[in-house]
Amino acid sequence: MPRSGLLVDFGGVLTTNVFESFAGFARDEGLEPDAIAHAFRHEPEPRQLLFELELGRLSSDDFGPRFAAAIGLAPERGEGIAERLFARAEADEAMLQAVAAAKRAGVKTGLISNSWGEALVYDRDAFGELFDAWVISHEVGMRKPDPAIYALGAERIGLPPEACVFVDDLGGNLKPAKALGMATVKHTDAAETIPQLEELLGVPLR
């Protein structure tokens, strides 16, 4: 039986690969290309700063100099750092069109995003075409992979979790969704993700 709800991540799903953008930032700053990815995955202080930012407990102005220092940059390089980290991430038009097509076909659609506070700018003018509802981490005070954020996403589109498909580019963010009964798709690119969604949702998305 096809699923009737689609919940998607933002950065790395509706945009191009964010880790490639992080690598470009690192090269600009004279760091190793994998420095940012390594910091988030393996270094406690940068990870905690990011968590606090995503949860809305830390402003982007406070995050910037502290994060810069944590990755070995001068604190003044922290000005606008979140925006600069994402500067090379561009909209993935194929994925955006697929989500819009799902909504037009009657699938309930929603966004679940770990937000980087107000630094990660969403095109909210496009939300009406794309989503029935959205959950943005700093606005609700919880972040993936907290199971509660997935449950809230399903609730906001008016469906039980087991009626939903969830798409994310990070495997660790998929596990709690799957445990709640959602079908999950690990996104690498639109060419692989969209056919999987068509099969799970039972609607054409191209």
C-alpha positions as CSV (number, residue, x, y, z in Angstrom):
1,M,0.0,0.0,0.0
2,P,1.5,3.4,-0.9
3,R,2.5,5.8,1.8
4,S,0.5,9.0,1.9
5,G,3.0,11.4,3.5
6,L,6.4,12.7,2.5
7,L,8.7,14.4,5.0
8,V,12.1,15.7,3.8
9,D,15.2,17.3,5.2
10,F,16.4,20.6,3.7
11,G,20.2,20.9,3.5
12,G,21.6,18.2,1.4
13,V,18.2,17.0,0.1
14,L,16.5,20.1,-1.3
15,T,20.0,21.6,-1.8
16,T,23.2,20.3,-3.3
17,N,25.6,18.5,-1.0
18,V,26.3,20.6,2.1
19,F,29.6,18.8,2.8
20,E,30.9,19.9,-0.6
21,S,30.0,23.5,0.4
22,F,31.8,23.0,3.8
23,A,34.9,21.7,1.9
24,G,34.9,24.8,-0.2
25,F,34.7,27.0,2.9
26,A,37.6,25.1,4.4
27,R,39.8,25.6,1.4
28,D,39.0,29.3,1.4
29,E,40.1,29.5,5.0
30,G,43.3,27.5,4.5
31,L,42.0,24.4,6.3
32,E,42.1,20.8,5.1
33,P,39.0,20.2,2.9
34,D,37.5,17.7,5.3
35,A,38.2,19.9,8.4
36,I,34.5,20.9,9.0
37,A,33.1,17.4,8.4
38,H,35.7,16.0,10.8
39,A,35.0,18.7,13.4
40,F,31.2,17.9,13.4
41,R,31.8,14.2,13.5
42,H,34.6,13.8,15.9
43,E,35.3,17.0,18.0
44,P,33.1,17.6,21.0
45,E,33.2,21.4,21.1
46,P,32.2,22.1,17.5
47,R,29.5,19.5,17.7
48,Q,28.1,21.0,20.9
49,L,28.1,24.5,19.5
50,L,26.2,23.3,16.4
51,F,23.7,21.5,18.6
52,E,23.1,24.6,20.7
53,L,22.7,26.7,17.5
54,E,20.2,24.2,16.0
55,L,18.2,24.1,19.2
56,G,17.9,27.9,19.3
57,R,19.9,28.2,22.5
58,L,22.8,30.0,20.8
59,S,22.5,33.0,18.4
60,S,24.4,32.9,15.2
61,D,26.4,36.0,16.4
62,D,27.5,34.1,19.5
63,F,28.1,30.9,17.5
64,G,30.5,32.5,14.9
65,P,33.6,33.5,17.0
66,R,33.3,30.4,19.2
67,F,33.0,28.0,16.3
68,A,35.9,29.8,14.4
69,A,38.1,29.4,17.5
70,A,37.1,25.7,17.9
71,I,38.2,24.9,14.3
72,G,41.5,26.8,14.6
73,L,40.6,30.1,13.0
74,A,40.9,33.6,14.5
75,P,37.7,34.6,16.3
76,E,37.1,37.5,13.9
77,R,36.8,34.9,11.0
78,G,33.6,33.8,12.7
79,E,31.6,36.8,11.4
80,G,28.9,35.3,9.1
81,I,30.5,31.9,9.3
82,A,27.3,29.9,9.1
83,E,26.2,31.7,5.9
84,R,29.7,31.2,4.5
85,L,29.7,27.5,5.3
86,F,26.5,27.1,3.1
87,A,27.5,29.6,0.4
88,R,28.1,26.9,-2.2
89,A,25.0,24.9,-1.5
90,E,22.4,25.6,-4.2
91,A,18.8,24.6,-4.7
92,D,18.3,21.1,-6.1
93,E,15.6,21.9,-8.6
94,A,14.8,18.3,-9.4
95,M,14.1,17.5,-5.7
96,L,12.1,20.7,-5.2
97,Q,9.9,19.9,-8.3
98,A,9.4,16.3,-7.0
99,V,8.2,17.5,-3.6
100,A,5.8,20.0,-5.3
101,A,4.6,17.2,-7.6
102,A,3.9,15.0,-4.6
103,K,1.8,17.7,-2.9
104,R,-0.1,18.4,-6.1
105,A,-0.9,14.7,-6.3
106,G,-2.5,14.7,-2.9
107,V,0.5,13.5,-0.8
108,K,0.8,15.3,2.5
109,T,4.3,16.9,2.5
110,G,6.4,18.4,5.2
111,L,9.9,19.7,6.1
112,I,11.9,18.5,9.1
113,S,15.1,20.6,9.2
114,N,18.0,21.1,11.7
115,S,18.2,24.8,11.0
116,W,21.5,26.5,12.1
117,G,19.3,29.1,13.7
118,E,18.3,32.0,11.6
119,A,21.6,31.8,9.7
120,L,20.2,29.1,7.3
121,V,17.7,31.1,5.2
122,Y,14.7,29.3,3.9
123,D,12.7,30.5,0.9
124,R,9.5,30.7,2.9
125,D,7.7,32.2,-0.1
126,A,8.0,28.7,-1.7
127,F,6.8,26.8,1.3
128,G,3.1,27.0,0.3
129,E,3.8,25.2,-3.0
130,L,6.0,22.6,-1.3
131,F,4.7,21.8,2.1
132,D,1.6,21.3,4.1
133,A,3.6,21.9,7.3
134,W,7.1,22.3,8.5
135,V,9.3,21.7,11.6
136,I,12.4,23.8,11.9
137,S,14.6,22.9,14.9
138,H,15.4,26.2,16.4
139,E,11.7,27.1,16.4
140,V,10.6,24.0,18.3
141,G,13.6,23.5,20.5
142,M,14.4,20.0,19.3
143,R,16.6,18.5,16.6
144,K,17.2,15.4,14.6
145,P,17.8,12.6,15.6
146,D,15.4,13.2,18.6
147,P,12.5,10.9,17.8
148,A,10.1,13.6,19.0
149,I,10.9,15.8,16.0
150,Y,9.8,13.1,13.5
151,A,6.6,12.5,15.5
152,L,5.9,16.2,15.4
153,G,6.5,16.3,11.6
154,A,4.0,13.6,11.0
155,E,1.5,15.2,13.4
156,R,1.7,18.5,11.7
157,I,0.8,16.9,8.3
158,G,-2.0,15.0,10.0
159,L,-0.7,11.5,9.5
160,P,0.7,8.7,11.7
161,P,4.4,8.0,11.3
162,E,3.8,4.7,9.6
163,A,2.0,6.5,6.8
164,C,5.0,8.6,6.0
165,V,8.3,8.5,4.0
166,F,11.2,10.4,5.4
167,V,14.2,11.5,3.3
168,D,17.6,12.6,4.7
169,D,21.1,12.6,3.4
170,L,22.5,11.5,6.8
171,G,22.0,7.8,7.8
172,G,22.0,8.6,11.5
173,N,18.9,10.8,11.0
174,L,17.0,8.0,9.3
175,K,17.2,5.5,12.1
176,P,14.7,7.1,14.5
177,A,12.3,7.7,11.7
178,K,12.4,4.1,10.7
179,A,12.0,3.0,14.3
180,L,8.7,5.0,14.4
181,G,7.4,3.1,11.4
182,M,8.3,5.5,8.6
183,A,9.8,4.3,5.3
184,T,13.2,5.9,4.8
185,V,15.2,7.0,1.9
186,K,18.9,8.0,2.2
187,H,19.4,10.7,-0.3
188,T,22.5,10.9,-2.5
189,D,21.0,12.5,-5.6
190,A,17.7,13.2,-7.2
191,A,18.2,10.5,-9.9
192,E,18.3,7.8,-7.2
193,T,15.8,9.3,-4.7
194,I,12.9,10.2,-7.0
195,P,12.3,6.7,-8.4
196,Q,12.3,5.3,-4.8
197,L,9.8,8.0,-3.8
198,E,7.6,7.2,-6.8
199,E,7.4,3.6,-5.7
200,L,6.8,4.3,-2.1
201,L,4.2,7.0,-2.7
202,G,2.5,5.5,-5.8
203,V,2.5,8.8,-7.7
204,P,4.7,10.1,-10.6
205,L,7.1,12.8,-9.5
206,R,8.8,13.7,-12.9
